[in-house]
């Protein structure tokens, strides 16, 4: 019998890495929807990470290899998130996934990604 991975800790906040131009283009909207999210697909979700350096570095290197593209961290309060948030196991560990457009009142801080500090 295969052993199951231990359940993740559901931290009170988590992070999304956004392309700054996409974030800026949605300033007037009440929700944030990254370009990779498909609202017509019930299985589509917004990829997020724990505020953990290992996860953040892995996501940056894997999904944002263009080091010239400006990125921002969106810091999200789980208790204020409108859509369902599900911790899902991937080959790289547990990641929070948001199943719907992210209501902006759940975002409590936005900060630029400093690639030099992220390695």
DRENBAKOL-604178 format. One line per 8 residues: number of its first residue (from 1); for each residue x negated, y negated, z of N, C-alpha, C. Coordinates in nm, 4 decimals, always signed. Example, Ala and Ser with C-alpha at 12.3 -4.5 7.8 and 13.67 -1.06 7.14 Angstrom:
BEGIN
1> -1.3190:+0.5690:+0.7800:-1.2300:+0.4500:+0.7800:-1.3200:+0.3300:+0.7800; -1.2850:+0.2250:+0.7080:-1.3670:+0.1060:+0.7140:-1.2900:-0.0030:+0.7870
//
This chain:
BEGIN
1> -0.0841:+0.1174:+0.0000:+0.0000:+0.0000:+0.0000:-0.0888:-0.1239:+0.0000; -0.0637:-0.2155:-0.0934:-0.1435:-0.3377:-0.1047:-0.1103:-0.4327:+0.0092; -0.2120:-0.5003:+0.0582:-0.1873:-0.5970:+0.1645:-0.1409:-0.7287:+0.1036; -0.0533:-0.7961:+0.1743:-0.0026:-0.9242:+0.1277:-0.0930:-1.0359:+0.1769; -0.1006:-1.1424:+0.0969:-0.1779:-1.2599:+0.1382:-0.1049:-1.3267:+0.2539; -0.1793:-1.3783:+0.3504:-0.1129:-1.4463:+0.4622:-0.0336:-1.5670:+0.4110; +0.0792:-1.5922:+0.4738:+0.1625:-1.7058:+0.4343:+0.0868:-1.8358:+0.4586; +0.1090:-1.9343:+0.3734:+0.0372:-2.0607:+0.3886:+0.0945:-2.1439:+0.5026
9> +0.0129:-2.2347:+0.5494:+0.0615:-2.3343:+0.6431:+0.1311:-2.4414:+0.5596; +0.2519:-2.4792:+0.5980:+0.3222:-2.5850:+0.5264:+0.2903:-2.7177:+0.5954; +0.1857:-2.7823:+0.5487:+0.1420:-2.9080:+0.6066:+0.2468:-3.0164:+0.5849; +0.2524:-3.1172:+0.6708:+0.3544:-3.2216:+0.6570:+0.3340:-3.3107:+0.5336; +0.2145:-3.3077:+0.4772:+0.1924:-3.3858:+0.3554:+0.1056:-3.3055:+0.2594; +0.1126:-3.3437:+0.1338:+0.0320:-3.2806:+0.0305:+0.0021:-3.3856:-0.0756; -0.0716:-3.3479:-0.1786:-0.1249:-3.4431:-0.2753:-0.0936:-3.4003:-0.4183; -0.0728:-3.4995:-0.5028:-0.0631:-3.4769:-0.6474:-0.1676:-3.5648:-0.7130
17> -0.2388:-3.5114:-0.8110:-0.3349:-3.5910:-0.8881:-0.2632:-3.6358:-1.0144; -0.2538:-3.7659:-1.0327:-0.1807:-3.8225:-1.1467:-0.2748:-3.8991:-1.2383; -0.2426:-3.8972:-1.3666:-0.3122:-3.9828:-1.4624:-0.2630:-4.1246:-1.4347; -0.3546:-4.2157:-1.4095:-0.3181:-4.3519:-1.3695:-0.2250:-4.4179:-1.4707; -0.2493:-4.3999:-1.5988:-0.1645:-4.4614:-1.7016:-0.0204:-4.4096:-1.6924; -0.0030:-4.2807:-1.6632:+0.1323:-4.2257:-1.6467:+0.1994:-4.2831:-1.5226; +0.1246:-4.2910:-1.4146:+0.1777:-4.3472:-1.2897:+0.2178:-4.4929:-1.3119; +0.1291:-4.5713:-1.3733:+0.1577:-4.7127:-1.3975:+0.2789:-4.7323:-1.4884
25> +0.2958:-4.6463:-1.5865:+0.4070:-4.6585:-1.6815:+0.5426:-4.6342:-1.6151; +0.5423:-4.5722:-1.4962:+0.6683:-4.5390:-1.4286:+0.6923:-4.6248:-1.3044; +0.6256:-4.7389:-1.2965:+0.6362:-4.8246:-1.1771:+0.7804:-4.8635:-1.1433; +0.8636:-4.8863:-1.2442:+1.0006:-4.9320:-1.2208:+1.0982:-4.8179:-1.1921; +1.0560:-4.6957:-1.2122:+1.1432:-4.5796:-1.1925:+1.1512:-4.5420:-1.0441; +1.2633:-4.4833:-1.0045:+1.2774:-4.4350:-0.8667:+1.2113:-4.2993:-0.8463; +1.1769:-4.2324:-0.9584:+1.1116:-4.1022:-0.9512:+0.9846:-4.1044:-1.0353; +0.8981:-4.0091:-1.0069:+0.7758:-3.9905:-1.0848:+0.7836:-3.8546:-1.1524
33> +0.7552:-3.8534:-1.2841:+0.7588:-3.7297:-1.3616:+0.6327:-3.7245:-1.4480; +0.5365:-3.6383:-1.4150:+0.4163:-3.6281:-1.4982:+0.4495:-3.5677:-1.6347; +0.3651:-3.5927:-1.7326:+0.3912:-3.5468:-1.8694:+0.3993:-3.3947:-1.8807; +0.3336:-3.3212:-1.7918:+0.3378:-3.1750:-1.8000:+0.4656:-3.1145:-1.7428; +0.5449:-3.1950:-1.6738:+0.6704:-3.1451:-1.6174:+0.7794:-3.1507:-1.7242; +0.8558:-3.0417:-1.7386:+0.9633:-3.0351:-1.8363:+1.0968:-3.0262:-1.7624; +1.1723:-3.1368:-1.7565:+1.2985:-3.1343:-1.6807:+1.4040:-3.0399:-1.7390; +1.3870:-2.9970:-1.8633:+1.4825:-2.9050:-1.9256:+1.4519:-2.7586:-1.8956
41> +1.3408:-2.7323:-1.8296:+1.2992:-2.5958:-1.7967:+1.3124:-2.5755:-1.6458; +1.4033:-2.4882:-1.6048:+1.4272:-2.4676:-1.4609:+1.3057:-2.4101:-1.3887; +1.2116:-2.3533:-1.4626:+1.0908:-2.2981:-1.4009:+0.9754:-2.3973:-1.3987; +0.9960:-2.5151:-1.4543:+0.8906:-2.6164:-1.4568:+0.8783:-2.6804:-1.3178; +0.7581:-2.7215:-1.2829:+0.7351:-2.7845:-1.1527:+0.6208:-2.8838:-1.1634; +0.6097:-2.9685:-1.0630:+0.4990:-3.0631:-1.0530:+0.3913:-2.9968:-0.9687; +0.2746:-2.9820:-1.0264:+0.1620:-2.9183:-0.9583:+0.1087:-3.0117:-0.8492; +0.0904:-2.9585:-0.7304:+0.0345:-3.0365:-0.6199:-0.0722:-2.9532:-0.5496
49> -0.1422:-3.0164:-0.4566:-0.2440:-2.9474:-0.3779:-0.2293:-2.9876:-0.2320; -0.2871:-2.9062:-0.1464:-0.3031:-2.9498:-0.0083:-0.4107:-3.0595:-0.0112; -0.4132:-3.1445:+0.0874:-0.5179:-3.2467:+0.0958:-0.6448:-3.1789:+0.1464; -0.6994:-3.0923:+0.0632:-0.8118:-3.0062:+0.0971:-0.9169:-3.0228:-0.0122; -1.0397:-3.0527:+0.0249:-1.1442:-3.0824:-0.0740:-1.1667:-2.9673:-0.1722; -1.1613:-2.8442:-0.1255:-1.1833:-2.7308:-0.2156:-1.0746:-2.7257:-0.3219; -0.9479:-2.7371:-0.2801:-0.8391:-2.7366:-0.3776:-0.8470:-2.8572:-0.4701; -0.8720:-2.9748:-0.4139:-0.8766:-3.0966:-0.4951:-0.9870:-3.0900:-0.6002
57> -1.1050:-3.0468:-0.5600:-1.2158:-3.0349:-0.6559:-1.1837:-2.9329:-0.7651; -1.1257:-2.8201:-0.7264:-1.0908:-2.7174:-0.8242:-0.9910:-2.7680:-0.9266; -0.8890:-2.8383:-0.8808:-0.7875:-2.8929:-0.9712:-0.8493:-2.9978:-1.0626; -0.9318:-3.0846:-1.0072:-0.9973:-3.1872:-1.0901:-1.0811:-3.1240:-1.2007; -1.1615:-3.0268:-1.1662:-1.2503:-2.9648:-1.2653:-1.1733:-2.8826:-1.3687; -1.0680:-2.8162:-1.3269:-0.9927:-2.7280:-1.4159:-0.8949:-2.8043:-1.5061; -0.8221:-2.9007:-1.4491:-0.7146:-2.9658:-1.5241:-0.7478:-3.1065:-1.5736; -0.8544:-3.1667:-1.5217:-0.8907:-3.3024:-1.5620:-1.0397:-3.3101:-1.5960
65> -1.0832:-3.2349:-1.6979:-1.2264:-3.2323:-1.7307:-1.2775:-3.3637:-1.7905; -1.1873:-3.4465:-1.8450:-1.2266:-3.5751:-1.9023:-1.2576:-3.6725:-1.7886; -1.3844:-3.6876:-1.7583:-1.4245:-3.7699:-1.6433:-1.4051:-3.9197:-1.6672; -1.3721:-3.9581:-1.7893:-1.3477:-4.0995:-1.8192:-1.2031:-4.1399:-1.7899; -1.1121:-4.0427:-1.7814:-0.9701:-4.0717:-1.7581:-0.9508:-4.1158:-1.6139; -0.8833:-4.2293:-1.5960:-0.8567:-4.2792:-1.4612:-0.7456:-4.1971:-1.3974; -0.7706:-4.1534:-1.2740:-0.6753:-4.0729:-1.1994:-0.6470:-4.1369:-1.0645; -0.5310:-4.1042:-1.0087:-0.4971:-4.1495:-0.8734:-0.4439:-4.0312:-0.7935
73> -0.4666:-4.0369:-0.6636:-0.4062:-3.9417:-0.5714:-0.2716:-3.9995:-0.5275; -0.1675:-3.9170:-0.5298:-0.0396:-3.9534:-0.4702:-0.0267:-3.8706:-0.3434; -0.0144:-3.9358:-0.2303:-0.0005:-3.8671:-0.1017:+0.1482:-3.8588:-0.0689; +0.1973:-3.7379:-0.0503:+0.3408:-3.7112:-0.0440:+0.3812:-3.6572:+0.0925; +0.4858:-3.7147:+0.1487:+0.5428:-3.6707:+0.2762:+0.6447:-3.5602:+0.2471; +0.6136:-3.4395:+0.2886:+0.7000:-3.3237:+0.2614:+0.8428:-3.3468:+0.3119; +0.8583:-3.4069:+0.4285:+0.9915:-3.4221:+0.4881:+1.0794:-3.5199:+0.4103; +1.0198:-3.6026:+0.3267:+1.0966:-3.7004:+0.2485:+1.1160:-3.6578:+0.1031
81> +1.0576:-3.5450:+0.0651:+1.0656:-3.4995:-0.0733:+1.2056:-3.4464:-0.1023; +1.2693:-3.5036:-0.2048:+1.4047:-3.4631:-0.2422:+1.4105:-3.3249:-0.3062; +1.3318:-3.3009:-0.4123:+1.3362:-3.1687:-0.4755:+1.2751:-3.0619:-0.3852; +1.3070:-2.9386:-0.4179:+1.2538:-2.8242:-0.3431:+1.1016:-2.8190:-0.3585; +1.0304:-2.7960:-0.2482:+0.8850:-2.7760:-0.2486:+0.8608:-2.6318:-0.2081; +0.7882:-2.5596:-0.2935:+0.7622:-2.4176:-0.2681:+0.6113:-2.3950:-0.2659; +0.5635:-2.3318:-0.1604:+0.4232:-2.2910:-0.1539:+0.4110:-2.1620:-0.2335; +0.3273:-2.1633:-0.3385:+0.3163:-2.0460:-0.4241:+0.1719:-2.0000:-0.4332
89> +0.1557:-1.8696:-0.4308:+0.0232:-1.8091:-0.4350:-0.0261:-1.8018:-0.5791; -0.1439:-1.8552:-0.6018:-0.2105:-1.8477:-0.7316:-0.3421:-1.7726:-0.7088; -0.4163:-1.7409:-0.8144:-0.5469:-1.6774:-0.7931:-0.6430:-1.7638:-0.7096; -0.6153:-1.8947:-0.7028:-0.7015:-1.9866:-0.6271:-0.6464:-2.0228:-0.4905; -0.5416:-1.9554:-0.4470:-0.4847:-1.9830:-0.3152:-0.3425:-2.0356:-0.3237; -0.2923:-2.0827:-0.2102:-0.1555:-2.1337:-0.2009:-0.1514:-2.2799:-0.2417; -0.0558:-2.3137:-0.3276:-0.0396:-2.4517:-0.3736:+0.1070:-2.4928:-0.3620; +0.1335:-2.6166:-0.3180:+0.2712:-2.6655:-0.3154:+0.3147:-2.7061:-0.4568
97> +0.4328:-2.6620:-0.4952:+0.4894:-2.6968:-0.6251:+0.6237:-2.7650:-0.6009; +0.6460:-2.8772:-0.6678:+0.7686:-2.9553:-0.6526:+0.8585:-2.9258:-0.7728; +0.9769:-2.8726:-0.7461:+1.0687:-2.8316:-0.8515:+1.1718:-2.9405:-0.8808; +1.1261:-3.0483:-0.9397:+1.2140:-3.1579:-0.9808:+1.1374:-3.2873:-0.9834; +1.1970:-3.3918:-1.0430:+1.1324:-3.5230:-1.0421:+1.1064:-3.5674:-0.8978; +0.9888:-3.6204:-0.8745:+0.9474:-3.6582:-0.7388:+1.0002:-3.7965:-0.7033; +1.0831:-3.8026:-0.6006:+1.1334:-3.9317:-0.5541:+1.0179:-4.0126:-0.4941; +1.0062:-4.1369:-0.5388:+0.8917:-4.2195:-0.4987:+0.8917:-4.2577:-0.3518
105> +1.0076:-4.2548:-0.2862:+1.0055:-4.2888:-0.1436:+0.9400:-4.1799:-0.0594; +0.9067:-4.0670:-0.1197:+0.8306:-3.9622:-0.0503:+0.6794:-3.9870:-0.0607; +0.6398:-4.0766:-0.1507:+0.4974:-4.1072:-0.1704:+0.4594:-4.2198:-0.0743; +0.3721:-4.1892:+0.0203:+0.3375:-4.2886:+0.1217:+0.2062:-4.3594:+0.0950; +0.1277:-4.3118:-0.0008:+0.0021:-4.3801:-0.0344:-0.0430:-4.3374:-0.1736; -0.1119:-4.4296:-0.2408:-0.1717:-4.4038:-0.3711:-0.3150:-4.4543:-0.3628; -0.4091:-4.3731:-0.4094:-0.5500:-4.4117:-0.4028:-0.6220:-4.3651:-0.5288; -0.7174:-4.4447:-0.5760:-0.7929:-4.4024:-0.6949:-0.8787:-4.2805:-0.6635
113> -0.8958:-4.1959:-0.7632:-0.9845:-4.0798:-0.7505:-1.1254:-4.1276:-0.7836; -1.2166:-4.1081:-0.6912:-1.3567:-4.1424:-0.7139:-1.4283:-4.0129:-0.7525; -1.4516:-3.9958:-0.8822:-1.5125:-3.8715:-0.9312:-1.6507:-3.8476:-0.8727; -1.7245:-3.9518:-0.8457:-1.8596:-3.9354:-0.7908:-1.8538:-3.8674:-0.6540; -1.7540:-3.9009:-0.5738:-1.7406:-3.8401:-0.4423:-1.6847:-3.6987:-0.4493; -1.6109:-3.6693:-0.5573:-1.5475:-3.5384:-0.5709:-1.6409:-3.4330:-0.6290; -1.7560:-3.4736:-0.6797:-1.8511:-3.3782:-0.7325:-1.8263:-3.3377:-0.8747
//
